[in-house]
Amino acid sequence: MKLEDSVSVVIPCYNCASTLESAVNSALENRRFLRKIILVDNASDDNTWLECLRMKEAHGDLISILSEP
């Protein structure tokens, strides 16, 4: 697969700890074309950040996490 045939998925996260795994799994369903999943935590006040870290641990370099204050 050529780089231009791949996609990166950006998932904005705000208080979505309970649905984040489902969103990541949805992106993973197209893993053949998937280059990167980027999770952007927008200053959530629930456990979203911890869930982002859990997803990163489970999927390694495929996931990047950004945090917006």
Backbone as numpy.savetxt, mean C-alpha at the origin, in Angstrom:
# Nx Ny Nz CAx CAy CAz Cx Cy Cz
8.75 -8.67 -18.72 7.90 -7.49 -18.72 8.79 -6.25 -18.72
8.47 -5.33 -19.57 9.20 -4.07 -19.65 8.65 -3.12 -18.58
9.51 -2.21 -18.15 9.12 -1.23 -17.13 7.88 -0.45 -17.54
7.78 -0.11 -18.82 6.62 0.66 -19.27 5.33 -0.15 -19.27
5.44 -1.46 -19.07 4.26 -2.32 -18.98 3.80 -2.52 -17.55
4.47 -1.90 -16.59 4.14 -2.09 -15.18 3.45 -0.85 -14.61
2.79 -1.03 -13.48 2.10 0.08 -12.83 2.47 0.13 -11.35
2.40 1.32 -10.80 2.49 1.51 -9.36 1.12 1.97 -8.89
0.72 1.49 -7.73 -0.59 1.82 -7.18 -0.38 2.67 -5.92
-1.02 3.82 -5.88 -0.97 4.69 -4.70 -2.28 4.54 -3.95
-2.17 4.20 -2.66 -3.36 4.03 -1.82 -3.31 5.09 -0.72
-4.14 6.14 -0.84 -4.21 7.12 0.25 -4.91 6.50 1.45
-4.38 6.76 2.63 -4.90 6.12 3.84 -5.24 7.17 4.88
-6.48 7.22 5.27 -6.86 8.06 6.39 -7.89 7.30 7.21
-7.47 6.91 8.40 -8.33 6.14 9.31 -8.97 4.94 8.60
-8.13 4.18 7.94 -8.64 3.04 7.17 -8.02 1.72 7.60
-7.63 1.61 8.86 -6.98 0.40 9.34 -7.82 -0.84 9.06
-9.11 -0.73 9.16 -9.98 -1.91 8.99 -10.16 -2.33 7.53
-9.81 -1.46 6.58 -10.00 -1.80 5.17 -8.71 -1.81 4.36
-7.59 -1.46 4.98 -6.34 -1.35 4.24 -5.89 -2.68 3.66
-5.99 -3.75 4.41 -5.57 -5.06 3.90 -6.36 -5.44 2.66
-7.64 -5.16 2.65 -8.47 -5.45 1.48 -8.02 -4.64 0.27
-7.68 -3.38 0.48 -7.22 -2.52 -0.63 -5.89 -3.03 -1.18
-4.97 -3.42 -0.30 -3.68 -3.95 -0.74 -3.88 -5.26 -1.49
-4.73 -6.13 -0.97 -5.00 -7.40 -1.64 -5.60 -7.19 -3.02
-6.43 -6.19 -3.15 -7.02 -5.87 -4.46 -5.92 -5.49 -5.46
-4.97 -4.68 -5.02 -3.85 -4.31 -5.89 -3.00 -5.54 -6.22
-2.82 -6.42 -5.26 -1.99 -7.61 -5.46 -2.60 -8.60 -6.45
-3.89 -8.50 -6.68 -4.55 -9.40 -7.64 -3.99 -9.20 -9.05
-3.41 -8.05 -9.31 -2.81 -7.75 -10.61 -1.29 -7.74 -10.52
-0.76 -8.63 -9.73 0.67 -8.65 -9.44 1.54 -8.78 -10.69
1.02 -9.38 -11.71 1.79 -9.56 -12.95 2.27 -8.21 -13.50
1.45 -7.19 -13.35 1.78 -5.87 -13.88 2.21 -4.89 -12.79
2.22 -5.34 -11.55 2.44 -4.46 -10.41 3.93 -4.22 -10.16
4.29 -2.96 -10.14 5.68 -2.59 -9.84 5.86 -2.22 -8.38
4.90 -1.48 -7.82 5.02 -0.98 -6.46 3.64 -0.58 -5.93
3.43 -0.78 -4.63 2.26 -0.26 -3.93 2.78 0.81 -2.97
2.23 2.00 -3.07 2.65 3.11 -2.22 1.49 3.46 -1.30
1.70 3.27 -0.01 0.69 3.61 0.99 1.02 4.99 1.55
0.05 5.89 1.55 0.26 7.24 2.05 -0.68 7.47 3.22
-0.11 7.44 4.43 -0.91 7.67 5.65 -1.03 9.17 5.87
-2.24 9.66 5.86 -2.51 11.09 5.97 -2.91 11.47 7.40
-1.96 11.29 8.34 -2.14 11.67 9.75 -3.36 11.00 10.39
-3.50 9.73 10.15 -4.61 8.98 10.75 -4.50 8.95 12.26
-5.65 8.88 12.93 -5.62 8.78 14.38 -6.16 7.43 14.87
-6.20 6.46 13.95 -6.51 5.09 14.36 -5.24 4.25 14.18
-5.35 2.99 13.93 -4.19 2.12 13.78 -3.71 1.97 12.33
-4.03 2.93 11.48 -3.65 2.84 10.07 -2.14 2.70 9.91
-1.36 3.49 10.64 0.10 3.43 10.50 0.61 2.03 10.83
0.10 1.44 11.90 0.52 0.08 12.28 0.13 -0.94 11.22
-1.03 -0.74 10.63 -1.47 -1.63 9.56 -0.59 -1.46 8.31
-0.17 -0.24 8.02 0.76 -0.01 6.92 2.06 -0.76 7.17
2.58 -0.67 8.37 3.81 -1.38 8.72 3.64 -2.89 8.59
2.49 -3.39 8.98 2.21 -4.83 8.87 2.18 -5.25 7.40
1.58 -4.44 6.55 1.53 -4.75 5.12 2.95 -4.73 4.52
3.76 -3.76 4.94 5.15 -3.68 4.47 5.92 -4.92 4.90
5.73 -5.33 6.13 6.43 -6.53 6.63 6.00 -7.77 5.85
4.74 -7.86 5.50 4.22 -9.03 4.80 4.66 -9.08 3.34
4.85 -7.92 2.71 5.09 -7.88 1.27 6.43 -7.27 0.88
7.22 -6.87 1.85 8.59 -6.42 1.60 8.71 -5.22 0.68
9.66 -5.31 -0.25 10.00 -4.17 -1.11 8.90 -3.79 -2.09
7.88 -4.61 -2.20 6.77 -4.29 -3.09 5.98 -3.09 -2.56
6.06 -2.85 -1.24 5.28 -1.78 -0.60 6.21 -0.70 -0.05
5.85 0.55 -0.34 6.52 1.71 0.27 5.47 2.45 1.08
5.93 3.09 2.17 5.01 3.83 3.04 5.49 5.27 3.13
4.55 6.19 2.95 4.81 7.61 3.15 3.86 8.09 4.24
4.29 9.07 5.01 3.44 9.64 6.05 3.33 11.13 5.87
2.12 11.61 5.82 1.86 13.05 5.75 1.46 13.54 7.14
2.14 14.55 7.65 1.79 15.05 9.00 0.44 15.73 9.05
